[in-house]
Amino acid sequence: MPRASGPLAEALGRRTVLLDGGLSNQLAAQGCDLSGDLWSGRVLAERPDQVEAAHAAYARAGAEVLITASYQVGYEAFAAHGHDRAATTALLHRSVALAARAAGAADHEVWVAASVGPYGAVLADGSEYRGRYGLSVRELAAFHRPRIEALLDAGPDVLAVETLPDPDEAEAVLTVLVETGAPAWLSYTVADGRTRSGAALPEAFALAAQAPEIIALGVNCCDPAEVLPALEAAATTTRKPLLAYPNDGSVWDAATRTWHTPQTLAPWPTRAWHRAGARLIGGCCRIGPDRIAALAAAVHTPEGRGAPGGESA
């Protein structure tokens, strides 16, 4: 069947669409080595078959959007590991091609979202959970521009501008998106009711509220308990579809490169998320195919086609 029957934005106007889960945790479950600064980018370079297998696992679980393995692929970071510009561009193209192959093999329509991770991700030091890198909006735009252009050349359905900790970075990416006209979603990572850099959420969301390139706004890679207040803040600034793909509530320790998992995992009140406007729902770090399958089962029941059924997935 066709990879997708139409633009993702049109589907979001009709129903809830299910995202995939965390790519890195699925690669680790498949036995891949994610050590080193390049993280999942290393697997993309060395074991592309494993990346495609991870995408396929999420498609089998019912995911309708596959997010590419380009989150941590940046020209500067890969240059430090011996990859020239052409080689890094080829990896960005590969990330889209692998997701597209898995999407094309699925038994349902699947969109491919090219991941545009934050500047902090390529530093591999947890900066995406702090923001305020000391760079200007212009400098951040210069960082993002070539990656976005390379990803768009590979033909994804949409860009996933994700895990942004700071509205300054959102402004920078929006500058590039205006130049390209490409559809994208924009997602902040949040904590304590603010962006990770400490900015107020209504103002952060307002930056993209009217941008025609942005098809959805929301949050990802955050504690599930942070989702509903963030969605409610977004809904005060925009009528666009909202999105939510939190992690399991664990906290990343950049110094030890480990996750600290809470004793009790927070519930996922997905009906409340939907009532707040979420139309793209899935998982981020430490959310695997089993959790996505549970969400899919709820979304695709007759009574749940508009919203995920059940208060906890």
Beta strands, then each sheet from edge to edge (+ up, - down):
strand 1: 17-18
strand 2: 65-67
strand 3: 111-116
strand 4: 158-164
strand 5: 184-188
strand 6: 190-191
strand 7: 194-195
strand 8: 214-220
strand 9: 242-245
strand 10: 251-253
strand 11: 258-260
strand 12: 278-281
sheet 1: 1+ 12+ 9+ 8+ 5+ 4+ 3+ 2+
sheet 2: 6+ 7-
sheet 3: 10+ 11-
end
